[in-house]
Amino acid sequence: MSRVVYHQVPQHKLPVQFTRRWGTSMGLWGVGAGVMVLYVLSVTPLVKRGFLSKLPVVGDYWADKTPASDKPF
């Protein structure tokens, strides 16, 4: 009958194991959360002017092209 032998993991290998195990999952959840926040906040003028209109390829989609005479405020 075989015995169960527990081996102690060295302290310097714990962060490496944690990163290998959870890094990809945490990265995907972080990207998904960031995209969701930008989607929800894309209707606010601060996010449109400060971030979305300055994106290199698709920034013109959010650029404000309304003439000043048509803006109520």
ROPA-495691 format. One line per field, with one value per residue (C-alpha): x negated, y, z negated. Coordinates in steps of 0.1 Angstrom, whole numbers, plus 5000, padded with zeros to 4 digits. Each point is the difference from the previous one (the first is absolute). Example, Ala and Ser with C-alpha at 12.3 -4.5 7.8 and 13.67 -1.06 7.14 Angstrom:
2
xx <- 4877 | 4986;
yy <- 4955 | 5034;
zz <- 4922 | 5007;
***
This chain:
73
xx <- 5000 | 4986 | 4995 | 5012 | 4970 | 5005 | 4973 | 4996 | 5000 | 4971 | 5011 | 4985 | 5021 | 5034 | 5004 | 4990 | 5026 | 5026 | 4993 | 5000 | 5033 | 5020 | 4982 | 5019 | 5034 | 4994 | 4988 | 5031 | 5023 | 4981 | 5004 | 5036 | 5007 | 4981 | 5021 | 5032 | 4991 | 4992 | 5032 | 5021 | 4982 | 4998 | 5031 | 4984 | 4984 | 4969 | 4991 | 5008 | 4978 | 4973 | 4995 | 5021 | 4996 | 4962 | 4997 | 4979 | 5022 | 5036 | 4998 | 5018 | 5032 | 5002 | 4988 | 5026 | 5008 | 5030 | 4997 | 4999 | 5032 | 5019 | 4988 | 5025 | 4974;
yy <- 5000 | 5034 | 5028 | 5036 | 5023 | 5038 | 5021 | 5036 | 5025 | 5025 | 5036 | 5014 | 4977 | 5011 | 5032 | 4981 | 4973 | 5027 | 5019 | 4969 | 4988 | 5033 | 5025 | 4992 | 4999 | 5032 | 5017 | 4990 | 5011 | 5033 | 5007 | 4990 | 5024 | 5028 | 4996 | 4999 | 5032 | 5018 | 4987 | 5012 | 5034 | 5006 | 5023 | 5024 | 5031 | 4998 | 4964 | 5009 | 5031 | 4987 | 4965 | 4986 | 5029 | 4997 | 4963 | 4998 | 4980 | 5004 | 5033 | 5019 | 4980 | 5017 | 5035 | 5027 | 5015 | 5020 | 5037 | 5024 | 5017 | 4967 | 4993 | 5012 | 5008;
zz <- 5000 | 5009 | 4976 | 5005 | 4998 | 4999 | 5014 | 4989 | 5029 | 4998 | 4993 | 5032 | 5022 | 4986 | 5021 | 5031 | 4994 | 4992 | 5032 | 5022 | 4985 | 4998 | 5023 | 5032 | 4983 | 4981 | 5032 | 5019 | 4972 | 4998 | 5038 | 4998 | 4971 | 5018 | 5031 | 4980 | 4982 | 5032 | 5016 | 4970 | 4997 | 5038 | 4998 | 4976 | 5016 | 4978 | 5012 | 5036 | 5001 | 4977 | 5012 | 5028 | 5025 | 4996 | 5010 | 5032 | 5024 | 4988 | 4982 | 5028 | 4991 | 4967 | 5011 | 4994 | 5035 | 4989 | 5009 | 4970 | 5011 | 4996 | 4964 | 4974 | 4973;
***
